[in-house]
Amino acid sequence: MDAAKAANPWELYGPGQRRTLLFILFLTGTSNYADRNVIGVLLEPIKAEFGVSDTMLGLLTGLAFAIFYVTVGLPIAWLADRGNRKKIIVWSLTVWSIMTALCGVAQNFWQLALARVGVGAGEAGAVPPAQSLIADYYPPEQRAGALGVYMMSSMAGYIIGMTAGGWVAQHYGWREAFLVIGLPGFLLAVAAHFVLREPRLQAGFAVAPEATEDARQSIKLLLAKPAYRNIVYALVVYFLMAYGALVFTASFMIRVHGLTVAEAGGLFGIMSAVGAVVGNLGGGKLGDYLAKRDIAWVAKFPGLALIAALPLYVGSFAMGSVALMIPLSLIGGILLTGAVPTIFAALHVICGSKRRAMAVALAFFFANLIGLGLGPVLAGAISDHMAQIYGPAEGLRYALMIMSLTFLPAGIFMLRAAKYLKSDLEE
């Protein structure tokens, strides 16, 4: 459509162009999560080379990444709500790719931790600007589905990080795995620069200075909404396990079930792939369908899914063989990934158009600092404590079973958010 005739930014793009734009954002998200998660399959060789405890590995995968991720995230989100989101994504992609490659040349544990800090700083500019662009590329009734496709990038990245990273580490070494995963990001940054579009550069869709809020005002208005607060609470608790403790899943398969690094990475990658496709696409489409009937379902559905995932994950870690673990973990993973698109669709329902990136970044600030930052450390500490009693393999088993209990309060918080969703709704 002619920009002069477009009443909304999504009217600037036809269906084909939207799919192309979403595909590039999907690829940037895949790079983001591959660079972030490849370390999960490399923990055992890193532990062996540097002689560190599970608690220190948790620090490496959690706080070392999360501190700068959340610190840089809020100012970047403030810029994304006012400036060129395409440029932010391109530069962020370049930075995290460089820092991931630098992980591969680290000569000691603290150099590796410092490089991980850099990965977190770069990836702070990934998700909030991307979700904000998707909200401008797609009309409200199609957003959950589009977000579901984008959210699949988290699992796609997880799969690539685990499978490719595990294979490279098994055959060539853990340093080479970081290089193989990080370096392709430079080519993707070039593609994103030429393909992505910023609607604000079109006449009529630039952010008017008088319509903007300062960061403090945006945060205050968001936190005043009960629905938004409960969504943030749910994400914090959810991240403790889903994006925190689950980083030890490959290590669990290696220690408890005797798999090699490549086997653990490949198996977990395949499970994640199936869960990602079925969960994100199915959850996004189901969210769109339920939202047309009652908008509160975009919060109710993930709440119920998270609660249902709890016994499945506890059971999967309790099983005595991989064959028994797989079906329970797979179904649980489908429920978890299916919940995510509708959680963020609920967030976009209440955040208001001029603070979309800030709403996502603020939620990630708390979820990553507390959930991702402390989740691996807490799981590692519990594992080290239990290992003194039951040994390293069973200690990790009990740690992951205990951490799975976090899905219950996460689900309850989403059900509470559903009660306030309609009163907090804002276009």
C-alpha positions in Angstrom: 0.0 0.0 0.0 1.1 3.6 -0.6 2.5 5.0 2.6 0.3 8.1 2.2 -2.8 5.9 2.4 -1.7 3.7 5.2 -3.5 4.3 8.5 -1.3 1.8 10.4 2.3 0.7 9.9 1.4 -2.9 9.1 -0.5 -1.6 6.1 2.8 -0.7 4.5 3.6 -4.4 3.8 2.0 -7.1 1.9 1.8 -10.7 3.1 4.8 -11.8 1.1 7.0 -8.9 2.4 5.8 -9.6 6.0 7.0 -13.2 5.7 10.4 -12.1 4.4 10.8 -9.6 7.2 9.7 -12.1 9.8 12.1 -14.7 8.3 15.1 -12.3 8.7 14.1 -11.6 12.3 13.8 -15.3 12.8 17.3 -15.8 11.6 18.7 -13.1 13.9 16.9 -14.7 16.8 18.3 -18.0 15.9 21.8 -16.6 15.9 21.1 -14.9 19.2 20.0 -18.1 20.9 22.7 -20.3 19.3 25.4 -18.0 20.5 23.8 -17.9 23.9 23.1 -21.6 24.4 26.1 -23.3 22.7 27.9 -23.2 26.0 25.3 -25.6 27.5 26.8 -28.5 25.5 30.4 -27.4 26.2 30.2 -27.3 30.0 31.7 -30.8 30.6 34.9 -30.2 28.5 35.2 -26.7 30.0 34.9 -28.1 33.5 37.5 -30.7 32.7 40.0 -28.2 31.2 39.7 -25.5 33.8 38.8 -27.7 36.8 35.8 -25.6 38.1 32.8 -26.6 40.1 29.1 -26.8 38.9 28.5 -23.6 40.8 31.2 -21.8 38.8 29.7 -23.3 35.6 26.3 -21.9 36.7 28.0 -18.5 37.2 29.5 -18.7 33.7 26.2 -19.6 32.0 24.0 -17.3 34.2 25.3 -14.2 35.9 28.3 -13.6 33.6 25.8 -13.4 30.7 22.8 -11.8 32.5 24.4 -8.9 34.3 25.3 -6.9 31.1 22.3 -8.3 29.2 19.9 -6.7 31.6 22.0 -3.6 32.3 22.3 -2.6 28.6 18.8 -3.8 27.8 16.8 -1.0 29.2 18.6 1.9 27.5 18.6 0.0 24.2 14.9 -0.5 24.6 14.4 3.2 25.3 16.2 3.9 22.0 14.2 1.2 20.2 11.0 2.9 21.2 12.2 6.2 19.6 14.8 5.4 17.0 15.8 3.0 14.2 15.2 -0.5 15.4 16.8 -2.1 12.3 20.1 -0.4 13.0 20.0 -1.5 16.7 19.5 -5.1 15.6 22.3 -5.1 13.0 24.8 -3.6 15.4 23.8 -5.9 18.3 24.1 -8.9 16.0 27.6 -7.8 15.1 28.7 -7.4 18.7 27.4 -10.7 20.0 28.9 -12.6 17.0 32.4 -11.1 17.8 32.1 -11.9 21.5 31.0 -15.5 20.9 34.1 -16.0 18.6 36.3 -14.5 21.4 34.9 -17.2 23.8 36.7 -19.6 21.5 40.2 -18.1 22.1 39.9 -17.7 25.9 42.9 -19.1 27.7 41.4 -19.3 31.2 38.1 -19.4 33.0 37.9 -15.7 33.7 38.7 -14.7 30.1 35.8 -16.9 29.0 33.6 -15.3 31.6 34.5 -11.9 30.4 33.7 -12.9 26.8 30.3 -14.2 28.0 29.7 -10.8 29.5 30.2 -9.3 26.0 27.8 -11.8 24.5 25.2 -10.7 27.0 25.8 -7.0 26.2 25.4 -7.6 22.5 22.3 -9.7 22.8 20.5 -7.1 24.9 19.6 -5.5 21.5 18.0 -8.6 20.0 14.5 -9.4 21.3 12.9 -6.1 22.4 13.5 -4.3 19.0 12.6 -7.4 17.1 9.3 -7.9 18.9 8.5 -4.2 18.5 9.1 -4.4 14.8 6.8 -7.5 14.5 4.1 -5.5 16.3 4.4 -2.9 13.5 4.6 -5.4 10.7 1.5 -7.4 11.8 -2.0 -6.3 12.8 -3.1 -7.3 16.4 -5.2 -10.3 15.3 -2.1 -11.9 13.6 0.6 -11.1 16.2 0.5 -14.2 18.4 1.0 -16.3 15.3 3.9 -14.1 14.1 5.4 -14.0 17.5 5.1 -17.8 17.6 7.2 -18.1 14.4 9.7 -15.6 15.9 9.8 -17.5 19.2 10.8 -20.6 17.3 14.1 -19.0 16.8 14.9 -19.6 20.5 14.6 -23.3 20.0 16.2 -23.2 16.5 19.2 -21.5 18.1 19.2 -23.9 21.0 19.2 -26.8 18.5 22.0 -25.4 16.4 24.0 -24.6 19.5 23.5 -28.0 21.0 23.8 -30.2 17.8 26.4 -28.3 15.8 28.3 -27.2 18.9 28.3 -30.7 20.3 29.5 -32.3 17.1 32.3 -29.7 16.6 33.3 -30.0 20.2 33.4 -33.8 20.0 35.5 -33.9 16.9 37.6 -30.7 17.1 37.3 -29.1 20.6 35.1 -26.7 22.5 37.0 -23.6 21.4 36.3 -24.5 17.7 32.6 -24.9 18.6 32.4 -21.2 19.7 34.0 -20.1 16.5 31.8 -22.2 14.2 28.6 -20.9 16.0 29.7 -17.2 16.2 31.3 -16.3 12.9 28.2 -16.8 10.6 26.6 -13.9 12.5 28.6 -11.4 10.4 27.0 -12.5 7.2 23.6 -12.4 8.8 24.2 -8.8 9.9 24.8 -7.8 6.3 21.6 -9.5 5.2 19.6 -7.8 8.0 21.0 -4.4 7.0 19.7 -4.7 3.4 16.4 -6.6 4.1 14.8 -5.3 7.3 12.6 -2.2 7.1 11.9 0.5 9.7 8.3 1.8 9.4 9.2 5.0 11.3 11.2 6.1 8.3 7.9 6.3 6.3 5.9 9.5 6.5 3.3 9.5 9.2 4.9 6.7 11.3 7.8 8.6 12.9 7.7 8.9 16.7 6.5 12.4 17.5 8.7 14.0 20.2 5.6 15.2 22.1 4.1 11.6 22.1 7.1 10.0 23.7 7.7 9.2 27.3 11.0 9.3 29.2 12.2 5.9 30.4 11.2 6.5 34.0 7.7 7.4 33.0 7.3 4.3 30.8 8.5 2.0 33.5 6.2 3.6 36.1 3.2 3.3 33.8 4.0 -0.4 33.0 4.6 -1.4 36.7 1.3 0.3 37.7 -0.6 -2.4 35.7 -1.4 -5.6 37.8 -1.5 -7.7 34.6 1.9 -6.6 33.6 3.4 -7.2 37.1 2.0 -10.7 37.1 3.4 -11.5 33.7 6.8 -10.3 34.8 6.6 -12.4 38.0 5.7 -15.4 35.8 8.6 -14.8 33.5 11.1 -14.5 36.3 10.1 -17.8 37.9 9.8 -19.5 34.4 13.3 -18.4 33.5 14.7 -19.9 36.6 14.1 -23.3 35.1 13.4 -22.9 31.3 16.3 -20.6 30.5 18.4 -21.3 33.7 18.6 -24.7 35.1 17.8 -26.5 31.8 21.2 -25.5 30.6 22.4 -28.6 32.6 20.2 -31.0 30.6 23.1 -32.1 28.3 25.3 -32.6 31.3 22.5 -34.6 32.9 22.4 -36.9 29.9 26.2 -37.3 29.9 26.5 -38.0 33.7 23.4 -40.0 34.4 22.8 -41.8 31.1 26.3 -42.1 29.8 25.9 -40.3 26.5 28.8 -38.6 24.7 28.9 -34.9 24.2 27.8 -35.2 20.6 25.1 -37.7 21.5 23.7 -35.6 24.3 23.8 -32.4 22.1 22.2 -34.2 19.2 19.4 -35.9 21.1 18.5 -32.8 23.1 18.6 -30.8 19.9 16.1 -33.1 18.2 13.8 -33.0 21.2 14.0 -29.3 21.2 13.3 -29.1 17.5 10.1 -31.1 17.7 9.0 -29.1 20.8 9.8 -25.8 19.1 7.8 -26.5 15.9 4.8 -28.0 17.6 4.8 -25.7 20.6 5.6 -22.3 19.1 3.5 -22.7 16.0 0.7 -24.5 17.8 0.7 -22.2 20.8 0.8 -19.1 18.6 -2.1 -20.2 16.4 -4.1 -21.4 19.5 -3.4 -18.0 21.1 -4.8 -16.1 18.1 -7.9 -18.4 18.1 -8.6 -18.1 21.8 -7.9 -14.3 21.8 -10.8 -13.8 19.3 -13.1 -15.5 21.7 -11.8 -13.9 24.9 -8.7 -11.8 25.1 -8.0 -13.1 28.7 -7.1 -16.5 27.2 -3.7 -15.2 26.0 -2.8 -15.2 29.7 -5.0 -18.2 30.8 -3.6 -20.6 28.2 0.1 -20.2 29.2 -0.8 -20.4 32.8 -2.4 -23.8 32.4 0.4 -25.0 30.1 3.1 -24.2 32.6 1.3 -26.0 35.5 0.8 -29.1 33.3 4.5 -29.1 32.4 5.6 -29.6 36.1 4.9 -33.3 36.6 6.2 -34.1 33.1 9.6 -32.6 33.8 9.9 -34.0 37.3 9.1 -37.4 35.8 11.5 -37.1 33.0 14.4 -36.4 35.3 13.4 -39.3 37.6 13.4 -41.9 34.8 16.2 -44.5 34.8 16.8 -44.5 31.0 16.9 -42.0 28.1 14.1 -44.0 26.3 11.7 -43.2 29.3 13.0 -39.7 29.7 12.4 -38.6 26.1 8.6 -38.7 25.8 7.9 -37.0 29.1 10.5 -34.3 28.4 9.2 -33.8 24.8 5.6 -33.3 25.9 6.8 -30.9 28.6 8.9 -29.0 26.1 5.9 -28.6 23.8 3.8 -27.1 26.6 6.7 -24.7 27.6 7.4 -23.5 24.1 3.6 -23.2 23.4 3.2 -20.9 26.4 5.8 -18.4 25.3 4.1 -16.7 22.3 0.9 -16.1 24.2 2.8 -14.8 27.2 4.3 -12.1 25.0 1.0 -11.5 23.1 -0.6 -10.8 26.5 2.2 -8.4 27.2 1.7 -6.5 24.0 -2.0 -6.3 24.7 -1.4 -4.1 27.8 1.8 -2.3 27.1 0.7 0.5 24.8 2.2 1.2 21.3 4.8 3.8 22.4 6.5 1.5 25.0 6.5 -1.9 23.3 10.3 -2.4 23.4 10.5 -1.0 26.9 7.8 -3.4 28.1 9.7 -6.4 26.6 13.1 -5.2 27.9 11.8 -4.5 31.4 10.3 -7.9 31.6 13.6 -9.4 30.4 15.5 -7.2 32.9 13.9 -9.0 35.8 13.5 -12.4 34.1 17.1 -12.5 33.0 18.8 -10.9 36.0 16.9 -13.2 38.5 15.8 -16.1 36.4 18.6 -16.6 33.9 21.2 -15.0 36.2 20.4 -17.1 39.3 18.8 -20.2 37.7 22.1 -22.0 36.6 23.9 -20.8 39.7 21.1 -22.1 42.0 20.9 -25.4 40.1 24.7 -25.8 40.2 24.8 -25.1 43.9 22.0 -27.6 44.6 23.8 -30.1 42.4 27.1 -29.6 44.3 25.4 -30.0 47.6 23.5 -33.1 46.6 26.7 -34.5 45.0 28.3 -34.7 48.4 25.5 -37.1 49.5 24.5 -38.9 46.4 27.4 -38.4 43.9 27.7 -36.0 40.9 25.2 -37.9 38.7 22.4 -38.3 41.2 23.1 -34.8 42.7 22.4 -33.2 39.3 19.2 -35.3 38.9 17.8 -34.1 42.2 18.8 -30.5 41.5 16.8 -30.5 38.2 13.8 -32.2 39.8 13.7 -29.6 42.5 14.1 -26.7 40.0 11.2 -28.0 38.0 8.9 -27.0 40.8 9.2 -23.4 39.6 6.6 -24.1 36.9 3.8 -24.1 39.4 4.1 -20.5 40.6 4.8 -19.4 37.1 1.5 -20.8 35.9 -0.3 -19.3 38.9 1.0 -15.8 38.1 -0.2 -16.1 34.5 -3.7 -17.1 35.7 -3.7 -14.0 38.0 -2.6 -11.8 35.0 -5.7 -13.1 33.1 -8.0 -11.5 35.7 -6.6 -8.0 35.1 -6.0 -8.3 31.3 -9.1 -6.6 30.1 -8.9 -3.7 32.6 -5.3 -3.1 31.7 -5.7 -3.3 28.0 -4.1 -0.5 26.0 -3.7 -0.1 22.2 
